[in-house]
């Protein structure tokens, strides 16, 4: 398992814990295609950047990397307004769950 996969799995674990007793059940998936469910969160590793202006003087032996992940939140609703409100609520819950877990480093 690469470090990127470990970080992705840590994000999934944090969200699974946060949504364990949630109704409707929220499916948290890693790198998978959309699954038509009432509540769904997808986690995708996007890219790695190594900004030149953030590299230490020991750049030959160390490098600072900026990792980008995408987290997609989807909720079903009978109307567009209902679905948008539910999606925004889920997005806020995801943000809170990730901010509460300080182990990502």
N, C-alpha and C positions, 0 to 999 in steps of 0.2 A: 504494500500500500504506500503510495507516494505521500508526501507531506500534504499536498493539495487535497488528496482523497481523505486524509485524516481530518483536515479542517472542515471539509464538506460534511463528513460524518458527525463531527462535533456540533455543527450547526443543526443538522437533522436531529441529533439527540436532544439538544436544548429545546427545539420546537416540539418534538414528541413529548417531552416532559411537560412543557407549558400547556399543551393541548390534550393531555391524557384523559381528562374528565370532561372534555368539551362536547356539547351537543349543538349542532350535529358533529359527528366525528370528522376531524380534519385529517385528511391523508397528506402526509409529508413525504415527498418523493425526491430522489436524487437523480439528476440527469435522465429523466424519463419523459416520454411524450405525455401530453395533457391527458388526463383521465376524467371523463365527464362524471363528476361527483358533485354533491351539494357544497362541499368545502374542500379546497385543494390548494396545496402550497408546493411549488417546485423549486428546487435549488440547483443552480447551474454554475459551474466554474467557468468564468468568462476569459480572463487573460492575466498575464504577468507583465508588469512594467518595471523597469529599473531606471528611474529618473536620475539623470546625470547629476543634477544639482543636489541630490540627497545622498550621494555616495560618500562614505568615510574616506579618510586619507589612506587607509589600508585597503583600498579598492581591489588590489590584486589578490587579497586573501579573504575579504569579506565583501558582501554586496547586500544592499537593502533593496527589497523587492516590494512592490505594491501589488497585492493580489486583488482581483476584481471578481466578485460573485454576483449573480443575478438571483433574486428571490421573487418568484411570480406568485401572486395571490389571486385566487379565483373563487367566487361564490355564486351560486345559482339563486335567481330570484324570478318571480312571476312577472315583474315589471322591471324596466331599466332602472328606475329610481330605487326600487327595493334591492336589486342586485348591486348597484353602485354603493349604496349605504352599507350593505353587508360586506362587500369587498373592502371598503375603506376601514371598517371596523376590524376585519381580519388583518389588514396591513398594519394597523396600529398595534394590534396584539403581537404580531410578529416582531415589530420594532421593539416593543417593551420586553419581549422574551429574550431577544438578542442583547439588549442593553443590560439586562439583569445578570446575564452570564458573563462574568469578567475573566473567564479562563481562556478565552481565545487568544489573548496576547497581542 
